[in-house]
Amino acid sequence: MLLFYIIIVLLAALNVVYEYKRDLMMLQQNSYKNDRYCKWLRVSSDTTSMWRLSGIIVFFMSLAGLGLEIIALPLIGLFSCAHAGVLAAKKYKLPLKWTKRAIRIYTVYLLLTVIICCAAVLLFGDGTLMTASKVVAIALIACYCASHMLIMLVNIILSPVEKAINRRYYNEAASILASMPDLKIIGVTGSYGKTSTKHYLHRILSEQYDTMMTPGNFNTTLGVVRTIRENLKPYNEIFVVEMGAKEVGDIKEICDLVHPQAGIVTAVGPQHLESFKTIENIQGTKFELVDSLPSDGLAIVNNDFELIESRPVGNVKCRRYAVNKTDGAQIVAEDISYSASGTDFTIRDSDGWSLKLHTRLVGECNISNLLAAVAMARHFGVSDENIKYAVGEIEQVEHRLSIKKAPGGIVVIDDAYNSNPVGSAMALDVLAGMKGGRRIVVTPGMVELGDRTYELNNAFGEKIAHAADIAVIVCRYNRDAIIEGIKSQGMSADAIYTVDTFAEAQKLLSTILNAGDTVLYENDLPDTFK
């Protein structure tokens, strides 16, 4: 009988281990912020899921002592085994990254659970191993039921530790930058387009300078700090820093660390409107980069956006670029023509300079991003010959409007990294221009748009109806808004498919795709959205 009890305890412990790992993954995807984690809990209804409610029922049955040995303990074992098995087999788009911070949180999380179990044995045990096993099994199922609260408690407990560690890393990064007085630092920010612009600028500058850029999505203060500590070398001449923000002051915090001499603002739009609350807050935050520049620096800003065009800049020399609103811009793109090999265009500056360029990239958004990168490269003295060569060699950034040929004669437009009202419209324009087969869009829509989420996704659906022959709507988050927009423009219900995951979308596509068809993947939401 004792062996049976021990097995139940081990199964309950295994369930807690897997559940805690999932909780930590979601906390990590919410930037280790309890308020964002709570918001995810409300949106996802994870606290009232079938598994969570079943666990609560099992806990209270065990606590009541109704047939404890005959019913309750086997129920704990069966529930724990089943749930742990589901979690062990589940695949995630953004699996947990075992950073040092994640390891610290997980370790304290488990230690807190051990303390709870020990306290339960002291309070309710009778000195026998069998009773202790029963109590531990019940305590573990209770920890599972309360795991959301426990991980937030651990996050609060470790907050002073994390702040001290981050401050030490911050000071180390500042010291490294101070030791490199000749390093030129360029900031790149915007509601969208900043990552592509960063890559393009890095590629062009690298023709003439030893250039470093922040990798991947390392666009927060801590991401920049990590890049400086781990990647920046004494021989680097230019450091291109992508600056992301979800709250007012985020970009200023990065600028206070790196002190950029030049900056690019690619866009001001309703991205992250949910956390910024107002579009004016987004505008002010993006221009924190411009406001931080020294008087002898340079700001290059995208005049195609109304909230950039209308925003005066008086503290630093400002050059405005545009593809559409060219009247108020100094740097413009002209004679744009698309072909199977990419795009040809002429970049022209009001100072009389012009240069004909060819790029493998397609889409108006990419031409706009190239304008900013070329203008900044010129400021740093990169020759026309080097600019022309680099622009011709630039490859599309992965998952950002890249076009590939798939087996079976299928064309894939991959714009899955992120989605916003401007970028999604441009992606649909590219899709609409595809000839030869059916045009198919696969999308979950756009998120973090605040109280405009339904409105903008509805408008997105309207655009889909005009650009695509078939629409596959993934997830439930924006499904109603997108489908309403599609149907309002007369697309047949037979051409609209709904699935819950991208895996299901892939299975569906395998049954309906024909040679010559084009598939646009527009956005791919993380696991925090359903």
MARGU-841171 format. One record per residue (C-alpha): z, x, y; residue in one letter. Coordinates in steps of 0.001 Angstrom, whole numbers, padded with zeros to 6 digits, always signed. Layout:
<pts>
ZXYA ...
</pts>
This chain:
<pts>
+000000+000000+000000M +000804+002870+002377L -002702+004294+001837L -004163+000902+002799F -002157+000909+006046Y -003269+004468+006848I -006920+003508+006328I -006498+000564+008734I -004963+002913+011326V -007840+005382+010940L -010443+002628+011369L -008641+001313+014464A -008484+004865+015845A -012208+005382+015181L -013002+002183+017043N -010952+003348+020031V -012689+006748+020019V -016153+005154+020194Y -015118+002494+022711E -013524+005073+024996Y -016717+007135+024852K -018745+004090+025942R -016256+003264+028710D -016479+006840+029975L -020289+006726+029906M -020284+003623+032099M -017705+005124+034468L -019908+008205+034733Q -022989+006079+035485Q -020947+004458+038255N -020224+007861+039837S -016611+007918+038526Y -015718+005316+041151K -013398+002525+040060N -014759+000030+042570D -018308+000458+041255R -017030+000330+037686Y -015249-002965+038451C -018441-004336+039929K -020330-003386+036759W -017661-005157+034696L -018168-008330+036732R -021958-008214+036517V -022146-007232+032849S -019388-009633+031695S -018234-006859+029374D -014624-008027+029643T -015587-011381+028121T -018124-010180+025567S -018048-011473+021993M -016559-008190+020774W -013881-008080+023454R -012805-011690+022865L -012774-011129+019091S -010575-008071+019581G -008141-010080+021696I -007943-012778+018997I -007274-010156+016320V -004574-008571+018491F -002695-011830+019073F -002894-012780+015402M -001384-009419+014534S +001236-009690+017255L +002312-013111+016083A +002894-011709+012626G +001017-014549+010896L +000488-013134+007434G +000535-009625+008846L -000136-007777+005604E -002432-010411+004094I -004546-011459+007092I -003901-009543+010302A -004179-005938+009126L -007384-006526+007130P -008779-008254+010223L -007954-005192+012329I -009673-003008+009768G -012778-005207+009461L -013118-005654+013208F -012623-001960+013930S -015078-000888+011232C -017762-003341+012386A -017428-002556+016094H -017259+001210+015611A -020374+000994+013445G -022276-000890+016145V -021263+001623+018822L -022087+004604+016613A -025611+003302+015969A -026378+002198+019533K -028821+004242+021609K -028494+004547+025374Y -031042+005413+028062K -028498+007596+029859L -026092+008883+027215P -022755+010341+028184L -022993+013845+029619K -020059+015908+028457W -019322+017594+031766T -015999+019297+032359K -014854+016262+034315R -015856+013912+031510A -013949+016050+028999I -010832+015991+031206R -010941+012208+031553I -011576+011670+027843Y -008754+014017+026843T -006212+012274+029108V -007582+008905+027953Y -006776+009799+024326L -003406+011323+025248L -002444+008134+027061L -003331+006181+023919T -001148+008473+021793V +001734+007922+024231I +001260+004138+024027I +001284+004256+020218C +004391+006454+020131C +006184+004176+022577A +005268+001152+020436A +006708+002809+017322V +009931+003678+019154L +010295+000112+020419L +009219-001869+017364F +009491+000514+014385G +012265+000502+011850D +012055+004118+010749G +009693+003545+007815T +006157+004936+007662L +004686+001576+006601M +006095-000268+009604T +005044+002580+011895A +001489+002276+010542S +001453-001470+011229K +002714-000965+014767V +000193+001820+015490V -002688-000327+014193A -001662-003184+016498I -001169-000774+019426A -004662+000650+018893L -006303-002778+018904I -004345-003514+022103A -005697-000283+023633C -009203-001382+022725Y -008669-004737+024442C -007305-003032+027565A -009671-000036+027563S -011264-000928+030913H -007904-000894+032664M -006808+002259+030859L -009830+004320+031882I -009437+003284+035521M -005758+004262+035318L -006741+007668+033912V -009282+008049+036712N -006533+007399+039275I -004119+009816+037560I -006723+012600+037601L -007926+011918+041144S -005774+014633+042804P -006877+017133+040154V -010568+016326+040675E -010224+016572+044452K -008602+020010+044164A -011307+021245+041785I -014104+019875+043970N -012604+021483+047062R -012488+024862+045307R -016126+024532+044233Y -017101+023398+047747Y -015437+026455+049302N -017167+028760+046806E -020553+027232+047707A -019834+027585+051434A -018894+031223+050885S -022159+031893+049032I -024196+030365+051867L -022228+032363+054447A -023204+035548+052600S -026907+034676+053039M -027397+034399+056849P -031185+034811+056614D -031634+031915+054180L -033721+029090+055640K -032519+025626+054588I -034643+022484+054706I -033143+019052+054114G -035201+016201+052657V -033939+012632+052705T -035205+009061+052761G -034773+005723+051054S -037610+006750+048737Y -040145+009557+048422G -037620+012336+048920K -037765+013730+045374T -041570+013914+045302S -041657+015421+048810T -039074+018010+047753K -041210+019037+044767H -044420+019207+046807Y -042771+021246+049564L -041229+023620+047030H -044622+024156+045381R -046373+024922+048679I -043655+027186+050063L -043508+029103+046779S -046990+030457+047473E -045512+032596+050242Q -041716+032598+049853Y -039081+032910+047155D -038021+029266+047224T -035187+027397+045528M -034744+023611+045418M -032040+021295+044172T -033048+020301+040629P -033388+016811+039186G -031096+014304+040854N -028650+016863+042229F -028795+015167+045634N -025089+014457+046212T -022620+016849+047807T -021286+017891+044410L -024829+018241+043061G -025749+020540+045942V -022509+022493+045466V -023319+022982+041786R -026878+024112+042601T -025597+026697+045069I -022953+028045+042678R -025155+028147+039588E -028758+028573+040771N -028996+030059+044261L -029786+033790+044207K -029300+036423+046949P -033045+037063+047083Y -034006+033414+047738N -035623+033000+051150E -035831+029195+051483I -033573+026527+050007F -034987+022963+049872V -032126+020470+049602V -032687+016861+048570E -030058+014656+050210M -029232+011281+048688G -026819+008671+049991A -025206+005415+048981K -022701+005185+051811E -022522+006045+055500V -021565+009700+055959G -022958+010953+052631D -025793+012957+054203I -023612+014313+057001K -021248+015644+054331E -024104+017602+052730I -025315+018830+056129C -021819+020032+057023D -022022+022255+053941L -025581+023640+054086V -026362+023470+057852H -030127+022879+057564P -032519+024332+060143Q -035234+021746+059459A -035410+018304+057919G -037753+015593+056639I -037045+011856+056680V -039521+010172+054318T -038545+006507+054605A -035981+003986+055785V -035942+000840+053672G -033635-001539+051793P -032796+000884+048969Q -029039+000768+048151H -028661-002098+050613L -025922-003411+048346E -023633-000510+049202S -024847+000100+052768F -024504-003607+053710K -027049-003432+056586T -030434-001805+057119I -029069-000307+060355E -026470+001587+058308N -029271+002971+056140I -031199+004074+059221Q -028144+005769+060732G -027299+007536+057485T -030811+008920+056927K -030874+010202+060501F -027596+012045+059928E -029915+014824+058749L -031874+014840+062021V -028702+014600+064089D -027275+017679+062353S -030247+019960+063109L -029838+022789+065650P -031706+022586+068964S -034254+025174+067799D -034888+023349+064530G -037547+020823+063491L -037455+017218+062319A -040486+015750+060536I -040254+011961+060164V -042457+009244+058684N -043714+006962+061439N -045132+004441+058958D -041642+002925+058755F -040609+000740+061662E -036986+001903+061583L -038189+005498+061883I -040889+004808+064474E -038396+003013+066718S -035654+005602+066362R -035747+008144+069219P -034974+011800+068504V -033707+013858+071434G -031600+016636+069974N -034391+018589+068282V -038175+018976+068253K -039582+016041+066303C -043000+015736+064660R -044066+012334+063351R -046505+011823+060476Y -048282+008692+059266A -050987+007319+057012V -051130+003854+058601N -049351+003829+061997K -051300+006808+063255T -051237+005937+066992D -047740+007304+067550G -047995+010191+065088A -048964+013827+065540Q -049792+014473+061868I -052149+012046+060114V -054305+011703+057014A -057969+010792+057458E -061030+010234+055264D -058943+009381+052187I -061064+008852+049070S -059934+008364+045475Y -061792+009433+042343S -061152+010069+038672A -060110+013633+039551S -057570+012604+042200G -057721+012266+045981T -059639+013978+048778D -058380+013709+052346F -058169+015546+055645T -054856+016286+057297I -055088+016498+061068R -052536+017648+063646D -052545+016704+067322S -052503+020424+068184D -056136+020589+067053G -055559+021922+063543W -057109+020206+060519S -057582+020978+056839L -059539+019277+054056K -057500+018980+050872L -057941+017846+047286H -055044+016772+045084T -054700+015466+041566R -052223+012909+042908L -053165+009297+043609V -051588+006615+045746G -050940+006310+049457E -047269+007185+048969C -048204+010584+047537N -050565+011340+050423I -047739+010472+052814S -045349+012797+050977N -047942+015576+051052L -048328+015159+054839L -044623+015883+055310A -044665+018844+052917A -047762+020425+054490V -046424+019938+058031A -043153+021645+057105M -044975+024464+055298A -047069+025089+058417R -043877+025303+060468H -042735+028131+058193F -046055+029937+058524G -047692+029210+055183V -051417+029980+055468S -054162+027360+055162D -055492+029109+052081E -052104+028951+050342N -051584+025320+051382I -054984+024318+050034K -054447+026103+046714Y -050914+024752+046199A -051859+021149+047029V -054723+021367+044528G -052371+022603+041812E -049522+020115+042345I -048749+018026+039281E -047253+014582+039611Q -043475+014481+039304V -042556+012900+035973E -042146+009107+036042H -043368+008889+039646R -046788+007238+039671L -048257+009698+037172S -051385+008688+035271I -051906+009705+031651K -054352+008944+028853K -052617+007594+025756A -054041+007388+022214P -056405+004516+021585G -058072+004661+024989G -055034+003309+026853I -054320+004414+030434V -050606+004689+031327V -049371+004643+034918I -045796+005911+034746D -043737+004872+037772D -040566+004293+035784A -038160+006606+037603Y -037175+004177+040307N -038575+001236+042215S -038488-000010+045767N -040484-002558+047781P -042901-000007+049248V -043366+002145+046154G -043801-000813+043807S -046452-002318+046095A -048360+000975+046095M -048102+001248+042315A -049515-002269+041972L -052365-001301+044316D -053234+001558+041973V -053066-000803+038992L -055279-003356+040758A -057950-000694+041237G -058202+000100+037532M -061429-001029+035857K -062609-001525+032304G -059793-003383+030569G -056801-005604+031181R -054117-004552+033651R -050575-004874+032322I -047320-004339+034199V -043999-003722+032418V -040995-003971+034729T -037366-005054+035142P -037862-005347+038901G -035840-003707+041650M -032070-003376+042079V -029453-002402+044685E -031150-004519+047356L -028035-006491+048302G -028502-010094+049350D -032267-009510+049535R -032555-008807+045792T -033925-012232+044874Y -036234-012412+047903E -037794-008972+047382L -038183-009367+043624N -039796-012755+044203N -042301-011098+046559A -042786-008387+043942F -043698-011100+041439G -046288-012481+043867E -047909-009044+044096K -047896-008715+040309I -049907-011937+040021A -052684-010449+042159H -052692-006963+040607A -052144-007614+036873A -053596-009691+034061D -050414-009591+031969I -046778-009253+033051A -043962-008119+030757V -040579-008729+032422I -037798-006590+030939V -034074-007466+031131C -032548-010584+032628R -031299-009158+035908Y -034350-010086+038033N -036245-012229+035540R -036050-015579+037342D -037027-014180+040746A -040029-012242+039438I -041369-015039+037244I -041031-017576+040046E -043075-015274+042298G -045728-014738+039623I -046138-018422+038871K -046300-019327+042555S -049582-017408+042731Q -051135-019254+039805G -050793-016772+036942M -050795-018588+033610S -047494-018814+031737A -049350-017473+028668D -049802-014162+030489A -046069-013742+031157I -043799-012214+028507Y -040031-011721+028638T -038034-009183+026627V -034473-007883+026861D -035144-004151+026415T -037880-001583+026825F -037819-001039+023069A -038809-004696+022646E -041487-004235+025318A -042965-001327+023360Q -043111-003423+020197K -044822-006212+022111L -047385-003845+023631L -048268-002482+020210S -049444-005967+019255T -051446-006871+022379I -052979-003631+023717L -056704-003002+023420N -058776+000089+024166A -059440+000382+027894G -056286-001445+028970D -054051+000020+031678T -050254-000236+031510V -048047+000258+034558L -044380+001008+033844Y -042609+000107+037084E -038929+001114+037036N -036534+001550+034136D -032982+000349+034724L -029992+002282+033348P -027532+000827+030836D -025418-000631+033650T -027953-003451+034018F -028841-006116+031451K 
</pts>
